[in-house]
Structures are given as C-alpha cells and as structure tokens.
C-alpha cells in the first residue's frame, strides 16, 4: 500500500520526503522492522521509540512516523503528528481495511469480571453455532486455536491484525476484554464495537490513571465509541450493571440502545430466586423475552452479575433462552476463576484470579456464606501496580479470613519485602488478625495445606492460571494448581 494512502486520514503536522513510496508493513518495534516498513515511534513509560530510529532504518524502514522534530536521513520519509499512539491505531485500521466493521465485536470492560463474562458469552455463542474468537487476559483464541496472551488488550497494530486473521478464518463474533489502560492509550481507537459491556468499577489502577475520575473516564470511552461508529448506531448495544454506583455515568455517555442488568435495582435483565452453595449457583433470569432457570457451576453473587451480563449480550444478538440455559449447564468456568481442586483432601481448595481488594472481598464474602471451619487465604500484590491499594487488600483479607499468608504475586521490579509490609499494614488494623508472611509462593501454599484441617477452605488468590512468577532479575515457572498437586502428592493426600 502507498504511504500516502496509509496516512491520508491522519492530522499531519509536517511531512518530509516522498509520500508515494510503497509500504510493505508497519511496526512499532525496531527489531521487527523489515525492508519497506513504516516505523512508528511510540514514546512509552520506560522506552522511547524515537531512540530506535537508527536501528529501524538499518533493518529496512523506508518511512518514520514520529511526534518529535527529528530528521533522521534525506532518504527516509518522515511524518510528524501530535500523538503517534492515536495515529498508529488509525493506521492499523486503515492498513488492515477496517476489519472490526466486518465482525460482530463485543467489548467487555470493568475492574473485575471481564474474563469470566467473555468466556460465558463465548460458550453461549458457540452453543448457538456462531464461530467465535476471544481476546482476553488468559489467552487469545483465533480459528479455535489458543495463543498466549501477553496483555489484557493487545497493542492496536496487533489487535487489527488479529481481527483480520479472525475474518480470514470465517469468524462471526469476536469477544474481547477492553482494559482501561488500552482505552487511555488509544489501542482500541477505530474499533467498531457492536456491543459494549460494563461489569463494575472500583478504586484501582492509580499507577496508570493517577485518580479515580481519570480511571472512570477511560472506561467510559468504550461506550462513547459507540457514538462514532462507522456503521448503524441503531444496531449498537450498551450493557450496564445498574447496581453499580457509577452506572448512570455510563448510561448517559452514549446514544445507542441501552440495556441494564442487576439484582438489587430494577433492570431489564434481573436475577431472582437465588440459591448459592460452595460449588454452584442457581437463579431465575427475568428477561424481556421471558424467564429462564440458570445453573452456574461456580459460586458467588458476583458470578450472577457476570452471568447476567453474558445473558443480556446473548439475547441482544437473538440467542434463545433455551440455548443460553444449556450453555451455562455445560460451562465449566473461565481458566483460573473459582476453580475447586478436589484430590480427595478433607478440606476445600479454591484457586481464583482475585488480585485486588474488590475481587478478594467478593470471593471471601461468598465463602463466608458456607458451613466451614476456617478460611485460609494466600495472596499478594503485583509490583509496578497501584501500591495505595495494598493496605486495603490486607484489611479485606484480614476481616474475612481466619488465617492469612502474604506471599509473592509477580513483584516485578519492586522489592517483595516492601510489598508485603504495605499489605501487612492493613492486616494490622484488623483486631486479632492471624497471619504470616512467607515470600516464596510455593512454600506459602505448602504451609497452608500443612495446617489445613477438615472442613477448612483454602483460597489461593491472585494468579489463577498463570505459569510465571516475575521478578526484577528473573522469571521462574510457577502454577498454583501444579504446586497444590505436587504438595499433596508429597503429603500422601493425593
């Protein structure tokens, strides 16, 4: 494609050189640039792409998109714009011929529940014989082939490429998690969403957004994008959890069809006759097209909200209640979300991805509903994340657990002992809190299983299905479920 065609819709501040050259590809990484490429300089939080222009040229770049006044070479075409992140998203849409307009694109945003809603909806759509792609924190599934996911929402160039691959494979629906980070960094700019889903929002991610208002505004961008769709806005759906405190902020920010779901407040999709036990949840979903009995093979009021979000989206796409109910009866859960491990031990072991105070509070409040002896919780907090919430996490776990173990959860470049101390501040505020700090996650799990007694509940929180523990100077293999299996085998309990 001609460079002039690729950049036609950009708000260009300055262009130097020949714009009629042929471009064979686009990259924001100098290492992946090939002959004839356009290299896009992204000024990141740690690395500035402008510093890698010489390497990109050496690898074959014929044009450079930048936001600084740099003239690297007479033989290289340069295009300067105000914001290369936004420009990259627009370029990617153009280069891949706007693939999201040809898919039924469903975006899910919220602090918690995104992955579970995405997997629930995928299960329903596939039960209705719709070929479905998935882009999540856990994995990306394109043409029924799982691929490793490196982030919740991939970079704009990779995202448009993924949509293109889905179209080539005959995919009808793409369900994707849309993080606040991706919305604020323009990764999904130009994406033509047909359905936007809001699950919930809590006081998180100040490491990215600085304050709650910025976080809220970033989430709203998904719904505001419905207003500028390249296709008929009358066909768009915005699905909102009406029980959330900030629901009206979302309802009032877009013009498309508004669909509400909830338990406490009156909603278009509502749960009634709720029965929850440790292994499953039953409820009646009241919908505009009738009532349906739903069986979930997982526990928790928060999972009822997740199910209602998926039901709302499915009904909006014309899926029958019969198919929806059948899909839920067969749905075994999203990877690493409320997974009960049963090796014949006399106590319950649950692995869950809950990694913030909001998620921990939800699952621990659920576990306290059930007959049990003690609740033992193993948890930590990720490095390079909003450190302000660590004290809250400690307090929540201290209030709702009988015994807690603070451990590692991807400390990255931060000092693990410092993270633990910050969590510990919250536990110390809880009267008679009983806890221990064991920084080695494997040893923390081992200690919990060694002290667990009959009818205890052991919650291993934070990592879910992850297979890595990330430190500043190394990455080691770790999977919570495999750790449990190995420990119980050594104990003779398996």
Number of C-alpha atoms within 10 A of each C-alpha: 12 13 19 14 16 19 19 12 12 16 12 16 10 13 14 16 14 14 18 12 16 17 21 15 15 22 21 22 16 23 12 13 23 20 15 18 23 28 30 28 26 21 17 10 7 6 10 12 18 21 13 17 22 13 14 29 23 15 17 17 27 25 27 28 25 26 22 15 11 13 13 13 12 9 11 17 22 25 25 21 20 15 18 22 24 19 25 27 24 24 26 24 26 18 20 15 13 20 24 25 18 16 22 17 21 24 25 26 25 20 20 22 23 25 28 23 29 26 22 24 27 24 23 27 23 15 17 16 10 15 19 24 29 27 29 25 19 21 18 23 20 21 16 14 10 14 12 12 15 12 15 21 23 23 18 26 21 15 21 27 16 23 26 20 16 25 20 11 14 14 21 17 23 25 26 26 25 27 26 26 17 20 20 18 16 22 26 28 22 23 25 24 27 26 24 26 28 30 25 23 19 18 17 21 21 16 12 16 18 12 13 15 11 16 23 19 18 21 25 23 19 29 29 20 20 28 16 14 16 15 14 12 16 12 12 23 25 28 25 26 27 26 19 16 11 15 17 13 12 23 22 12 17 20 17 20 16 16 20 23 29 23 19 12 13 12 19 16 24 24 25 15 9 14 14 18 16 18 13 13 19 20 18 16 27 18 19 12 11 10 15 16 17 24 21 23 20 22 21 24 19 17 20 25 22 26 25 27 29 27 27 26 24 21 16 18 14 9 17 16 21 10 16 24 19 16 23 21 13 14 18 16 19 17 18 22 22 27 24 18 15 13 15 10 17 14 19 21 22 19 24 22 21 25 19 26 21 20 20 24 18 17 21 20 17 18 21 15 12 12 12 14 14 18 21 25 26 27 29 29 29 22 21 13 17 18 18 15 21 24 21 20 27 28 23 22 30 25 20 22 24 18 19 25 26 26 26 29 24 21 23 19 14 15 12 22 15 12 22 24 16 19 27 23 16 21 25 16 14 16 9 11 19 15 20 15 19 18 17 14 23 19 14 22 23 18 16 19 20 12 9 21 16 12 15 20 25 26 28 28 26 26 26 23 20 16 14 15 18 19 18 13 7 9 12 10 9 17 17 23 21 13 16 21 16 15 20 18 12 10 12 9 12 14
